[in-house]
Amino acid sequence: MTVRLDVVSIFPDYLAPLDLSLIGTARRKGLIDLQVHDLRDFTHDRHRTVDDTPYGGGAGMVMRPEPWGEALDHVLAQGPADAPPHLIVPGPGGVPFTQAMARDLAQQPWLAFACGRYEGIDERVYDEAREHMPVSVVSLGDYVLNGGEVAVLAMVEAIARLIPGVIGNALSLVEESHEDGLLEYPVYTKPPVWRAREVPEVLLSGHHAAIARWRRDERLRRTAGRRPDMLATLDEQDLDARDRQV
Ligand SMILES: Nc1cc(-c2ccc3ccn(Cc4ccccc4)c3c2)n[nH]1
């Protein structure tokens, strides 16, 4: 199944990195159909204006509703009216983007992303969009960006890599940070000694049960050290069950 992704931005070139690496390959393999739209193509004045001053005053500018309305109409017209895209709008005040959300979105056949800029998009655009498609306002984290493009690059990467066929070795998706509630274990490769630093002996032992146990312990230790909040949500019997597996 080809997943369709539409992105609307005033900086379409910001999304050029999605032509590279795994995502680029997936697009060429036909697993992903990504279309980037320039919001200014949906303006009609000489200066291709996309922003205006905020009602109620205040600093900065607000993105005008008309170009967004026409841009989203154009996106909607690319697919079946009875199966519209899920519109994802990055925003500092959004619902936190998580691996669980990425997994859910990777199952959907058609996603659209609206990249805001300035102080944001006129609220009526969200209200209007909700009459035609599901709309989610999503935050990448508790820090402030200047616009949605960087957030969309991150979300598209997180989602696309979960689409079957995009990542060659499906195993590499298991036991990743956030995939099963623990951070990933430390990894090593040749040489066995580098600047007098040795690789942990167990990893060279070929003793698979001991290696699995070591990796499990490292994940727990690392999670407890860096993300104790994640351990709190990993309930007891789940922890014990995991330990029994090793
Ligand atoms: N996680 C996350 C997302 C964003 C984000 C996303 C889209 C936009 C569009 C304009 N801005 C600038 C802005 C800053 C503060 C208040 C309102 C708007 C954006 C920021 N920041 N941080």
The ligand as an SDF file (V2000), in Angstrom:
LIG
                    3D

 22 25  0  0  0  0  0  0  0  0999 V2000
    7.2080   21.7130   19.2350 N   0  0  0  0  0  0  0  0  0  0  0  0
    7.1350   22.9290   18.5830 C   0  0  0  0  0  0  0  0  0  0  0  0
    6.3860   23.2440   17.4390 C   0  0  0  0  0  0  0  0  0  0  0  0
    6.6360   24.5680   17.1700 C   0  0  0  0  0  0  0  0  0  0  0  0
    6.0500   25.3770   16.0900 C   0  0  0  0  0  0  0  0  0  0  0  0
    5.3190   24.7590   15.0570 C   0  0  0  0  0  0  0  0  0  0  0  0
    4.7340   25.5190   14.0650 C   0  0  0  0  0  0  0  0  0  0  0  0
    4.8630   26.9090   14.1060 C   0  0  0  0  0  0  0  0  0  0  0  0
    4.3630   27.9460   13.3020 C   0  0  0  0  0  0  0  0  0  0  0  0
    4.8210   29.1500   13.8290 C   0  0  0  0  0  0  0  0  0  0  0  0
    5.5720   28.8740   14.9340 N   0  0  0  0  0  0  0  0  0  0  0  0
    6.2220   29.8900   15.7560 C   0  0  0  0  0  0  0  0  0  0  0  0
    5.4600   30.0830   17.0210 C   0  0  0  0  0  0  0  0  0  0  0  0
    6.1490   30.1870   18.2100 C   0  0  0  0  0  0  0  0  0  0  0  0
    5.4490   30.3940   19.4070 C   0  0  0  0  0  0  0  0  0  0  0  0
    4.0680   30.5120   19.3990 C   0  0  0  0  0  0  0  0  0  0  0  0
    3.3800   30.3760   18.1910 C   0  0  0  0  0  0  0  0  0  0  0  0
    4.0750   30.1610   16.9900 C   0  0  0  0  0  0  0  0  0  0  0  0
    5.6110   27.5220   15.1320 C   0  0  0  0  0  0  0  0  0  0  0  0
    6.2110   26.7560   16.1270 C   0  0  0  0  0  0  0  0  0  0  0  0
    7.4490   25.0540   18.1160 N   0  0  0  0  0  0  0  0  0  0  0  0
    7.7590   24.0390   18.9700 N   0  0  0  0  0  0  0  0  0  0  0  0
  1  2  1  0
  2  3  2  0
  2 22  1  0
  3  4  1  0
  4  5  1  0
  4 21  2  0
  5  6  1  0
  5 20  2  0
  6  7  2  0
  7  8  1  0
  8  9  1  0
  8 19  2  0
  9 10  2  0
 10 11  1  0
 11 12  1  0
 11 19  1  0
 12 13  1  0
 13 14  1  0
 13 18  2  0
 14 15  2  0
 15 16  1  0
 16 17  2  0
 17 18  1  0
 19 20  1  0
 21 22  1  0
M  END
$$$$
